[in-house]
Amino acid sequence: MWQEIVESNDLAGRVDRAALETFASLVARLREARQRINDEGMVVEDKRGRVMPHPALLVERQTAELIRAWGDRFAPLVKPARKRGYMADATASAIANAQHLQGEAGKKFAGAVAAAKTLAWLIDEAQRDSLDALMKAASSSGIVPSYLKVCAELQITPAAVPSVKGRAASSPQPAAGSAKKGRRARFEALQGGAGAATGS
């Protein structure tokens, strides 16, 4: 039991040995009680031939309660599973399609790539949580500006607005200062993705 816990938690050299010994002994006792119940049945006869619950049932219950009191102190480490979301999926796709981030040349971007994926996941989590969480993420000190900065450094645009097919290459520009020009500038900033949004 000791070996199983240490290996599953990578605790070698960093463990309270007395606590681990106590916990391992409790688990071993619980397993032994369960094995006796499995081998001998839930009920046994006493010296007078009366049927009674197996004494190991009481040992099992008491030991299980003691183990529960330890909580997750020696439980195997489990990496949290990330839920899929639009930003995380779009970011992963953009990174996979960016040639400069692949192979040996892309190794120097490994940290920024990991940061972009984590920030994208955090944005998805904020969207799932609440509007308040999303507003905090979008604030000047929040996740979204950091995400846009990393995307600009990586030269990826995972959340870019798709271009409209069939648009004339030389479409007339609206008059300077018009509301249409302002909307068009914002639309083009979105199309430009992170680089345009951050001014780089």
VENLIN-V408299 format. One record per pair of residues at least 24 apart in sequence whose C-alpha atoms are under 10 Angstrom apart, sorted by the first residue. I is the first residue (numbers start at 1). J is the second residue. D is the distance in Angstrom with one decimal. If there is no record, write none. Layout:
I J D
I J D
This chain:
1 25 8.0
1 26 9.7
1 27 7.3
1 28 6.9
2 27 9.6
2 28 9.6
4 76 9.2
5 74 6.6
5 75 7.5
5 76 7.0
5 77 9.9
6 74 8.5
6 75 10.0
6 76 8.9
7 76 8.8
8 74 9.1
8 75 8.2
8 76 5.2
8 77 6.9
8 78 9.5
9 74 7.4
9 75 7.5
9 76 5.3
9 77 5.6
9 78 9.1
10 76 9.0
10 77 8.7
11 74 9.3
15 74 9.7
19 70 9.6
19 73 9.8
19 74 9.6
20 73 9.4
20 74 7.7
22 67 9.8
23 66 8.9
23 67 7.0
23 70 7.8
23 73 9.5
23 74 8.2
24 67 9.5
24 74 9.4
25 63 9.9
26 60 9.9
26 62 9.9
26 63 6.3
26 64 8.2
26 66 7.6
26 67 6.7
27 60 9.9
27 63 7.7
27 64 8.1
27 66 9.5
27 67 7.2
28 63 9.7
29 56 10.0
29 59 8.2
29 60 7.9
29 63 7.3
29 64 9.5
30 56 9.1
30 57 9.8
30 59 7.4
30 60 5.4
30 61 8.4
30 62 8.9
30 63 5.9
30 64 6.7
30 67 9.0
31 60 8.2
31 63 9.7
31 64 9.9
32 56 8.8
32 59 9.6
32 60 8.7
33 57 7.2
33 58 8.9
33 59 6.5
33 60 5.6
33 61 9.4
33 63 9.1
34 59 9.1
34 60 6.7
34 61 10.0
82 118 9.7
82 121 7.6
82 122 9.8
82 125 9.4
83 121 8.0
83 124 8.6
83 125 8.3
84 121 7.8
84 124 8.1
84 125 9.4
85 120 8.5
85 121 7.1
85 122 9.7
85 123 8.9
85 124 5.6
85 125 8.1
85 127 9.3
85 128 9.1
86 120 8.6
86 121 8.8
86 123 9.3
86 124 6.9
86 158 9.6
86 159 8.7
87 116 9.9
87 117 8.6
87 119 8.9
87 120 5.1
87 121 6.7
87 122 9.0
87 123 7.0
87 124 6.1
87 125 9.7
87 127 9.9
87 158 7.5
87 159 7.1
88 116 8.7
88 117 6.1
88 118 7.9
88 119 8.3
88 120 4.8
88 121 5.1
88 122 8.5
88 123 8.3
88 124 7.0
88 125 9.8
88 158 9.0
88 159 9.9
89 117 8.9
89 120 8.5
89 121 8.7
89 124 9.8
89 158 8.6
89 159 9.9
90 117 9.6
90 120 8.6
90 157 8.8
90 158 5.0
90 159 6.5
90 160 9.4
91 116 7.3
91 117 6.4
91 118 9.7
91 119 9.6
91 120 6.8
91 121 9.2
91 151 8.7
91 156 8.2
91 157 7.9
91 158 4.9
91 159 7.6
92 116 8.8
92 117 6.8
92 120 9.1
92 158 8.0
93 156 9.9
93 158 7.3
94 151 9.6
94 154 10.0
94 155 9.6
94 156 6.2
94 157 6.8
94 158 5.2
94 159 8.9
95 151 9.5
95 154 8.4
95 155 9.3
95 156 7.0
95 157 9.1
95 158 8.1
97 156 9.1
98 154 8.9
98 155 8.3
98 156 7.2
98 157 9.8
100 154 8.8
100 155 9.0
101 154 7.9
101 155 9.4
101 156 9.7
106 154 9.9
109 153 9.2
109 154 7.4
112 147 10.0
112 150 6.4
112 151 8.5
112 153 8.0
112 154 7.2
113 150 8.1
113 151 8.6
113 153 9.8
113 154 7.5
114 150 10.0
115 146 9.3
115 147 8.0
115 150 7.4
115 151 9.5
116 146 8.7
116 147 6.0
116 148 8.6
116 149 9.2
116 150 6.0
116 151 6.7
116 153 10.0
116 154 8.8
116 156 10.0
117 147 8.8
117 150 9.8
117 151 9.8
118 143 9.9
118 147 8.9
119 143 6.4
119 144 7.6
119 145 9.9
119 146 7.7
119 147 5.7
119 148 9.4
119 150 9.1
120 144 8.3
120 146 10.0
120 147 6.9
120 148 9.7
120 158 9.7
122 147 9.6
123 147 8.7
145 194 9.3
145 197 9.3
145 198 8.1
146 198 10.0
147 194 8.4
148 193 8.3
148 194 5.0
148 195 7.6
148 196 9.6
148 197 7.4
148 198 6.8
149 194 7.0
149 195 7.9
149 197 9.0
149 198 6.7
149 199 9.7
149 200 9.1
150 194 8.4
150 195 9.6
151 193 8.5
151 194 5.7
151 195 7.4
151 198 9.6
152 193 8.3
152 194 5.2
152 195 4.7
152 196 8.4
152 197 8.8
152 198 7.4
152 199 9.2
152 200 7.1
153 194 8.9
153 195 8.1
153 200 9.0
154 194 9.5
154 195 9.4
155 193 9.3
155 194 7.9
155 195 7.0
155 200 9.9
156 192 9.7
156 193 7.7
156 194 7.1
156 195 8.0
157 190 9.4
157 191 8.5
157 192 7.3
157 193 4.7
157 194 5.7
157 195 7.6
157 196 9.5
158 193 7.4
158 194 8.2
159 190 8.2
159 191 8.6
159 192 9.5
159 193 6.5
159 194 8.1
160 187 10.0
160 188 9.7
160 189 9.0
160 190 5.9
160 191 5.1
160 192 6.6
160 193 4.8
160 194 7.9
161 187 8.1
161 188 8.8
161 189 9.3
161 190 6.0
161 191 4.9
161 192 8.2
161 193 7.7
162 190 9.3
162 191 6.9
162 192 10.0
163 188 9.6
163 191 7.1
